[in-house]
Amino acid sequence: MFCTHSKKSGGLSSGFLFFPVLIALLFLTPSLSHTGEKPVVSELIESSRQKKLSDDPYWRILLHYKNTWTGVKSVVDDPAFFLAPDGKTNPRSELEALIRTYFDAETKDAAPSVCRFIARYTWIREKLSPDPSTVPCFSCLDVEAITPKSATVIFPTYYQNSPTSMFGHTLITVETGYGNALLTNAVNYAADPGNANSIEYTLYGIFGGFKGYFSILPYYKKIQQYSDMDQRDIWEYPLNLTDQELKRMVLHIREMEGIASDYYFFKENCSYHLLFLLEAARPSLDLSDRFDAFTIPIDTVRLMKQQGLIDKAVFRPSNGTKIRQKLALLSEPEQDLVFDICHGDKKTEDLESLIRDRDKKIIMSDLIGEYMKHRLIKKKLTQDQYQTVVLPNLKMRSRLGTFDETRYNVPVPPDPETSHNSSRFTVSAGVSDGEGFQELGLNPAFTDLLNTDYTRREGAELRILDTTLRYENETHKLRLERFDVLDIVSLYPRTRFFTPLSWKISAGYRRDAVARGQKDGMFRVNSGTGYAFHVPFAGLVYAMPELEIRASDKLEHHVAAAAGISAGLMNDIRPWWSFLVSAQTLYFEPDEGYRETVWRLDQNFRLDRNNRFLVSVFRKEAFDRGYYEGSLSLQRFF
């Protein structure tokens, strides 16, 4: 219990001894009490003012208050989160409304459930320490029954094929003594998109068109979503919270459950709102104030580590990663046999008769079970088709006996927290068509194909508001050379077992050829989709048919549309040296039509975690004229 029942007192005996002084005080501060307010409530409100509790940083944390241009305002938008009508913008009004609601003995039966406000109620009671005999007792049995043992921040890795997961995601699990981590509760904040498609989700998410909610569900269900369905590896970061800090966090989680806030994809997202739970646990933390424009999930993990919340990381490979590890233990003919059995072209009996090596049989049998589970989750087969293959396979596997499953251990990739920071400043110098130039570039978020530190298995690029200014030595002019509102490239290699599409989309402004020998500004949108493959000893190869639209008053018809293709090869020569060779050709209409072709070589040299050196050379042909451009760039991530 948060308090104990005691007998009510008759009021403040000292008040009658100094009645004239009390009347004068109330006259000078008319806002101290409402009509009919009990003396004990008035006294507690006056005490809260003297202690300046409404200005206390912890009260600001619990109500999610932030300083804005127009004053203090909570980032929570649900009216149900506040007791005062102006509680969203008035910390003192909200605090005093809570005192009036829960510390007046005569209104106890009319007070809303204290569980909705249990964190702030508990804190105010501790700060004011009212006489138990003069105030009512409230408790929240749902929270009191919880004994948290530990908590962990969960980071499912980047998933470019979904706009909801391009930056990754964070959630928190709270362990309460189940013994099995999969049975713990997962606290997750996410938007409720309803039936919105990917385009609607992206647009509404950017401009706050959805409501976001905290929800609590078993961790194993989130693993089914991230690891099994989306094939995303998971990183777990245990938090070194004390028992008292864990209890404070649980109280605030209870307050936030089911409460709505406007969801903003780049700022007030899954990771941003999670920071308030950690600050409620340990008020000395400075987390949420560190994010002004963008809240990128991995940046929040880095900040937690910097402020001493996390000490280690645990890698949980996805179902897809486990399948790839087993495939790597088999020869190509053995892989083909597994594939044919899973697709019904051969039977389990064929494996027993064709493969003599016991260990290989076990690996192939285990792989069949994993891959069939993957196909079932992806709804690529029915339950009956699944059982037709899996049941005979299980019988065979049971006859084969035990196996050293350490051979299945997946090599742990680099911790995403150790990758480069998310914003980038670039200084460049180069020559374009025989004329020198210097450039300054700023990319607020996030990474590109040659700077994806976490993995080289896939190619991932995500740039937001990438801006480049160029100074031309010949004309002595400073120009906006490029402004990419959005640039996404997702290269997922295909195999017989996994067949994802690769795709890209970009939109923004850039200076480019609008006529023979003439460059000018234009707006463009480019999109493509195709395939990527891993080629032994070569690297990741991709090819995509593309469409592009350009608009400029310098174009003869102001708008031009094109179709074409792009292709590329990327690889690491050394851990610190990577390259990308790419080519693109587009055929534009209307007019008589013209073809634009670009050949490009980019080489990236990793100096350290946040400093890179980039060498770029390309040749472009447009309007029957070709020119070269080369540049050297120093990239600093921050």
Buried (B, 14 or more C-beta within 10 A) or exposed (E): EBBEEEEBBEEBEEEEEEEEEBEEEBEEEEEBBEEEBBBBBBBBBBBBBEEEBBEBEBBBBBBBBEEEEEEBBBBBBBEEBBBBEEBBBBBBBBBBBBBBBBBBBEBBEEBEEBBBBBBBBBBBBEBBEBEBEBBBBBBBEEBEEBEBEBBBBBBBBBBBBEBBBBBBBBBBBBBBEEEEBBEBBBBBBBBEBEEBEEEBBBEBBBEBBBBBBBBBEBBBEBBBBBBBBBBBBBBBBBBEBEEEBBBBBBBBBBBBBEBBBBBBBBBBBBBBBBBBBBBBBBBEBEBBEEBEEBBBBBBBBBBBBEBEBBEEBBBBBBBBBBBBBBBEBBEEEBBBBBBBBBBEEBBBEEBBEEBEEEEBBBBBBBBBBBBBBBBBBEEEBEEEBBBBBBEBBBEBBEEBEEBEEEEBEBEEBEBBBEBBBBBBEBEBBBEBBEEEBBBBBEBBBBBBBBBBBBBBBBBBBBBBBBBBBBBBEEEEEEBEBBBBBBBBBBBBBBBEBBEBEBBBBBBBBBBBBBBEEEBEBBBBBBBBBBBBBBEEEEBBBBBBEBBBBBBBEEBEEEEBBBBBBBBBBBBBEEEEEBBBBBBBBBBBEEEEEBBBBBBBBBBBBBEEEBEBBBBBBBBBBBBEEEBEBBBEBBBBBE
